[in-house]
């Protein structure tokens, strides 16, 4: 999996923002494997929403669907 810096470059290209705080949180060395496990998205959804809002959710999942719908 790419380094945080690479994720930030990809985000900058795709969205015009690097989403550094989000990528650092996801790639935290102690939680990186767990937070990259797609089967655990529902477990982390409330924390992603709280920390990074709707934009963080969209960036994390690639979904354009609201967490509240």
LOBAKOL-793372 format. One record per residue (C-alpha): residue number from 1; residue in three letters; x, y negated, z negated. Coordinates in nm, 2 decimals, always signed. Each point is the difference from the previous one (the first is absolute). Layout:
<vomars>
num/residu/px/py/pz
NUM/ALA/X/Y/Z
...
</vomars>
This chain:
<vomars>
num/residu/px/py/pz
1/UNK/+0.00/+0.00/+0.00
2/UNK/+0.14/-0.34/+0.09
3/UNK/+0.16/-0.23/-0.26
4/UNK/-0.21/-0.28/-0.15
5/UNK/+0.18/-0.25/+0.22
6/UNK/-0.09/+0.19/+0.32
7/UNK/-0.37/+0.01/-0.12
8/UNK/+0.02/-0.37/-0.05
9/UNK/+0.13/-0.06/+0.35
10/UNK/-0.27/+0.22/+0.15
11/UNK/-0.26/-0.20/-0.20
12/UNK/+0.14/-0.33/+0.11
13/UNK/-0.02/+0.11/+0.36
14/UNK/-0.36/+0.13/-0.03
15/UNK/-0.15/-0.26/-0.23
16/UNK/+0.23/-0.30/-0.02
17/UNK/+0.06/+0.07/-0.38
18/UNK/+0.25/+0.24/-0.15
19/UNK/-0.22/+0.12/-0.29
20/UNK/+0.31/+0.04/-0.20
21/UNK/-0.17/+0.03/-0.34
22/UNK/-0.23/+0.28/+0.13
23/UNK/+0.29/+0.19/+0.16
24/UNK/+0.22/-0.03/-0.32
25/UNK/-0.29/+0.14/-0.21
26/UNK/-0.07/+0.29/+0.24
27/UNK/+0.37/+0.08/+0.03
28/UNK/+0.08/-0.02/-0.37
29/UNK/+0.26/+0.29/-0.04
30/UNK/-0.19/+0.16/-0.28
31/UNK/-0.33/+0.00/+0.18
32/UNK/+0.09/-0.01/+0.37
33/UNK/-0.10/+0.36/+0.08
34/UNK/-0.32/-0.01/-0.19
35/UNK/-0.11/-0.34/+0.15
36/UNK/+0.07/+0.13/+0.35
37/UNK/-0.22/+0.30/-0.05
38/UNK/-0.31/-0.07/+0.21
39/UNK/-0.20/+0.25/-0.20
40/UNK/+0.04/-0.23/-0.30
41/UNK/-0.12/-0.33/+0.16
42/UNK/-0.33/+0.01/-0.20
43/UNK/+0.20/+0.02/-0.32
44/UNK/+0.21/-0.31/+0.08
45/UNK/-0.28/-0.20/+0.18
46/UNK/-0.11/-0.19/-0.31
47/UNK/+0.36/-0.11/-0.08
48/UNK/+0.07/-0.10/+0.36
49/UNK/-0.32/-0.20/+0.00
50/UNK/+0.08/-0.17/-0.33
51/UNK/+0.36/-0.08/+0.09
52/UNK/-0.02/-0.07/+0.37
53/UNK/-0.36/-0.07/+0.08
54/UNK/-0.18/+0.09/+0.32
55/UNK/+0.30/-0.08/+0.21
56/UNK/+0.22/+0.24/-0.20
57/UNK/-0.26/+0.28/+0.04
58/UNK/-0.02/-0.06/+0.38
59/UNK/+0.38/+0.00/+0.02
60/UNK/+0.04/+0.31/-0.22
61/UNK/-0.26/+0.22/+0.17
62/UNK/-0.01/-0.15/+0.35
63/UNK/-0.38/-0.02/-0.06
64/UNK/-0.19/-0.32/+0.07
65/UNK/-0.28/+0.12/-0.23
66/UNK/-0.07/-0.18/-0.33
67/UNK/+0.05/+0.19/-0.33
68/UNK/-0.33/-0.14/-0.11
69/UNK/-0.21/+0.14/+0.28
</vomars>
